[in-house]
Amino acid sequence: MNNYIKQIWYELHHQPMVTITSILGTAFAIFLIMAVFMTSSLSTVAVAPESNRPRLLAGQNIHISMGDYGGSGGMSNSTAQKLYGNLKGIEKISYAGDWPENRDVSVKDGDCVSMLIKNVDNVFWEIFDFKFISGKPFDKDVIDSRLKRVILSESSAKKLFGNTDVVGNEIKINHIPYVVQGVTANTSPLLQESYANIYLPYASESEDDLWLEGFGGNTQVYMLMEEGVTDKDIRDQVISRYATLNSTLKKEGKEAFYHQSPYTAEALGVEYGSNTDPDIESPRRMRYAVYFVLLLLPAINLSSMTRSRLRRRVAEIGVRRAYGATKWGILNRFLSENLVLTLIGGVIGLILCIIFVAFFSNLFISYGGTFGEGDILGANPTFRMMLNFKTFGIALLLCLILNLISTGMPAWRASRINPAEAISGKND
């Protein structure tokens, strides 16, 4: 490795523009690809409080035709239990409100502010790994008794009270009093399934909240799969339950439509409606095409620069061959030298990408079905969401591929140079 670095230093002195351009070309290629990769993986990266994303599934919506009419939207608690309750391979299941909503929140002698409210049960806190600054999550007694308790985010507690030591204090939500039971550390609004300003105990719908003859309501479910279980295993069971439901509905001229639920974290990150299937294949193909173009075009340019550098070293190659260096030895040397250059450019590109995504990602991140929420639109990913072993692994792999594509052919041709012609300078 020391010899390779010395050779690069030598080239930098004798061909500074070519060497610097090679490094910057690599950095730009890695920067572009990693920017696309990081922003597209924000919906699937495992980070607290959604550390269980690889095993997380969400059951949402119901779509039913009632003959001359029908509809789609949130499902009722009873529907959720019929479709998702007691599935084999599910470790935990949480029942929650279907969509967070903004409500008026106030404290004594304080201003009334609008905050995002999410209704959750006690199991929600077991599936999502929140960090509590004070107090504790809802337990089963709070949910079953429908107590007027709330859990605040750290920023919400400071906004309402000026500090986070507020357990036992009272707040009013739409003029209804609640007692603060706990305060959680702040989370990113980009973690759409767990984020809210305030959490209320979930309760199944009243008669006034039901629709579609009791099939529709305000419920969704979160499920944590057991280790080794796949989302297909769970989905196959849900398909069977839809078939059972439709066998009953058919007698009444009704039909429930299945739309690929429950959804993985990747599916939750794309646009879909309550009466459509989420399309995750099209975004995947688009990303792969972008990766290919962003990798291939710089590699072609870098290949020309590599060939230019090698042409100056034809005599050196001839001498090495004359003293017994093998073709593989020559090929390996130039691949290794160029790999060091590629890694230097890759590190620069990765650093630039992290800085860019951290401060400007909100300009081009796709927010899926939550588009329009003010908190989310103003959010930037945290460094924990961007920096992980997978990110570095992908960056390293891209460097290796870029190195192989840009250097492989010129180095292979250099290794086949006739020693006599190379030393005499007759070989081009």
DARAMO-V282999 format. One record per residue. RES is the residue in one small letter. SS is DSSP state (H for helix, E for strand, L for the rest). PHI is phi in whole degrees, 0 to 359 (NA if undefined). PSI is psi as a letter, one per 20 degrees, with the letter a starting at -180 (* if undefined). Layout:
BEGIN
res = {RES,RES}
ss = {SS,SS}
phi = {PHI,PHI}
psi = {PSI,PSI}
END
This chain:
BEGIN
res = {m,n,n,y,i,k,q,i,w,y,e,l,h,h,q,p,m,v,t,i,t,s,i,l,g,t,a,f,a,i,f,l,i,m,a,v,f,m,t,s,s,l,s,t,v,a,v,a,p,e,s,n,r,p,r,l,l,a,g,q,n,i,h,i,s,m,g,d,y,g,g,s,g,g,m,s,n,s,t,a,q,k,l,y,g,n,l,k,g,i,e,k,i,s,y,a,g,d,w,p,e,n,r,d,v,s,v,k,d,g,d,c,v,s,m,l,i,k,n,v,d,n,v,f,w,e,i,f,d,f,k,f,i,s,g,k,p,f,d,k,d,v,i,d,s,r,l,k,r,v,i,l,s,e,s,s,a,k,k,l,f,g,n,t,d,v,v,g,n,e,i,k,i,n,h,i,p,y,v,v,q,g,v,t,a,n,t,s,p,l,l,q,e,s,y,a,n,i,y,l,p,y,a,s,e,s,e,d,d,l,w,l,e,g,f,g,g,n,t,q,v,y,m,l,m,e,e,g,v,t,d,k,d,i,r,d,q,v,i,s,r,y,a,t,l,n,s,t,l,k,k,e,g,k,e,a,f,y,h,q,s,p,y,t,a,e,a,l,g,v,e,y,g,s,n,t,d,p,d,i,e,s,p,r,r,m,r,y,a,v,y,f,v,l,l,l,l,p,a,i,n,l,s,s,m,t,r,s,r,l,r,r,r,v,a,e,i,g,v,r,r,a,y,g,a,t,k,w,g,i,l,n,r,f,l,s,e,n,l,v,l,t,l,i,g,g,v,i,g,l,i,l,c,i,i,f,v,a,f,f,s,n,l,f,i,s,y,g,g,t,f,g,e,g,d,i,l,g,a,n,p,t,f,r,m,m,l,n,f,k,t,f,g,i,a,l,l,l,c,l,i,l,n,l,i,s,t,g,m,p,a,w,r,a,s,r,i,n,p,a,e,a,i,s,g,k,n,d}
ss = {L,H,H,H,H,H,H,H,H,H,H,H,H,H,L,H,H,H,H,H,H,H,H,H,H,H,H,H,H,H,H,H,H,H,H,H,H,H,H,H,H,L,L,L,L,L,E,L,L,E,L,L,H,H,H,E,E,E,E,L,L,E,E,E,E,L,L,L,L,E,E,E,E,L,E,L,H,H,H,H,H,H,H,H,L,L,L,L,L,E,E,E,E,E,E,E,E,L,L,L,E,E,E,E,E,E,L,L,L,L,L,L,E,E,E,E,E,E,E,E,L,L,L,H,H,H,H,L,L,L,L,E,E,E,E,L,L,L,L,H,H,H,H,H,H,L,L,L,E,E,E,E,E,H,H,H,H,H,H,H,H,L,L,L,L,L,L,L,L,E,E,E,E,L,L,E,E,E,E,E,E,E,E,E,L,L,L,L,L,L,L,L,L,L,L,L,L,E,E,E,E,L,L,L,L,L,H,H,H,L,E,H,H,H,L,E,L,L,E,E,E,E,E,E,E,L,L,L,L,L,H,H,H,H,H,H,H,H,H,H,H,H,H,H,H,H,H,H,H,H,H,H,L,L,E,E,L,L,L,L,L,L,E,L,H,H,H,H,L,L,L,L,L,L,L,L,L,L,L,L,H,H,H,H,H,H,H,H,H,H,H,H,H,H,H,H,H,H,H,H,H,H,H,H,H,H,H,H,H,H,H,L,L,H,H,H,H,H,H,H,H,H,L,L,L,L,H,H,H,H,H,H,H,H,H,H,H,H,H,H,H,H,H,H,H,H,H,H,H,H,H,H,H,H,H,H,H,H,H,H,H,H,H,L,L,L,L,H,H,H,L,L,L,H,H,H,H,L,L,L,L,L,H,H,H,H,L,L,H,H,H,H,H,H,H,H,H,H,H,H,H,H,H,H,H,H,H,H,H,H,H,H,H,H,H,L,L,L,H,H,H,H,H,H,L,L,L,L}
phi = {NA,298,295,297,295,298,295,296,298,296,297,296,284,265,224,298,294,294,294,296,297,296,295,292,297,296,300,294,296,296,302,294,294,292,298,295,296,296,292,283,264,297,278,237,295,274,212,301,271,249,293,266,308,300,248,269,231,232,262,224,70,218,230,228,262,249,87,281,216,176,177,211,158,298,261,278,300,295,295,299,291,295,274,234,290,58,283,290,95,260,280,218,225,239,256,219,294,291,225,297,218,276,226,282,233,212,232,299,64,240,284,274,232,266,224,278,249,231,265,221,261,289,288,308,285,270,279,258,267,285,258,268,282,206,72,208,286,296,254,297,296,297,291,295,274,55,290,276,243,222,238,256,283,303,293,292,299,292,291,275,244,90,203,255,273,233,300,96,284,253,232,241,242,52,72,260,284,225,253,288,258,194,227,257,295,298,234,284,299,288,274,292,280,248,283,193,277,220,244,248,295,283,223,298,293,277,302,292,268,274,206,50,56,93,281,266,190,235,239,223,235,245,234,251,287,291,302,90,272,256,296,294,302,287,295,299,292,293,300,297,289,298,297,296,298,290,296,278,294,300,295,256,73,242,207,260,261,268,234,71,284,281,257,281,300,294,293,292,272,249,285,199,251,287,239,224,270,291,258,262,287,299,299,298,299,297,297,297,295,296,303,297,294,293,270,286,299,297,297,295,294,294,298,295,293,297,297,296,295,291,297,288,250,301,298,300,297,298,297,299,295,297,268,103,294,277,300,296,297,296,300,296,297,289,297,291,299,291,296,299,300,296,294,299,296,296,296,299,296,293,297,299,296,298,297,296,295,297,251,232,296,294,280,219,288,273,257,59,290,269,305,118,286,301,300,289,295,264,268,239,293,279,294,294,284,263,264,205,299,296,300,294,296,296,298,295,298,298,298,296,295,299,296,294,291,283,250,307,293,300,291,296,294,296,290,261,294,290,307,296,294,296,292,282,83,278,276,277}
psi = {h,g,h,g,g,g,g,g,h,g,h,h,h,h,m,h,g,g,g,g,h,g,g,h,g,g,g,g,g,h,g,g,g,h,g,g,g,g,h,h,j,h,i,i,p,o,q,q,j,l,i,j,g,h,j,p,q,p,o,q,q,p,o,p,p,k,d,i,r,a,r,q,b,q,r,r,g,h,g,g,h,g,h,i,p,k,q,p,i,p,g,q,p,p,p,r,q,g,p,q,q,p,r,p,p,r,r,p,k,r,q,p,q,p,q,p,p,p,p,q,a,h,h,g,i,h,g,p,m,q,p,p,h,q,b,r,r,q,r,h,h,g,g,h,i,l,q,m,q,q,p,q,r,g,h,g,g,h,h,g,i,i,r,i,m,j,p,i,r,p,r,p,o,l,j,p,p,q,p,p,h,r,p,q,q,q,r,p,i,i,m,h,h,i,p,r,h,q,p,q,p,q,q,q,q,r,h,h,i,q,a,l,k,i,h,q,b,l,q,r,q,p,p,o,q,q,p,i,q,r,h,h,g,g,h,h,h,h,g,h,h,h,g,g,g,h,h,g,h,h,h,j,k,r,p,p,p,p,l,j,q,q,q,r,h,g,h,i,i,r,p,q,r,i,k,r,p,p,o,i,g,g,h,g,h,g,g,h,g,g,g,g,g,h,h,g,g,h,h,g,g,h,g,g,h,g,h,g,g,h,h,i,j,g,g,g,g,g,g,g,g,h,j,j,p,r,g,h,g,g,g,h,g,h,g,g,g,h,h,g,g,g,h,g,h,g,g,g,h,g,g,g,g,g,g,g,h,h,i,j,h,i,h,j,p,p,j,b,i,j,p,i,p,g,g,g,h,j,q,q,q,r,h,h,h,h,o,r,h,g,g,h,g,g,g,g,g,h,g,g,g,g,g,g,g,h,h,g,g,g,h,g,h,h,i,j,p,p,g,g,h,g,h,i,j,i,p,*}
END
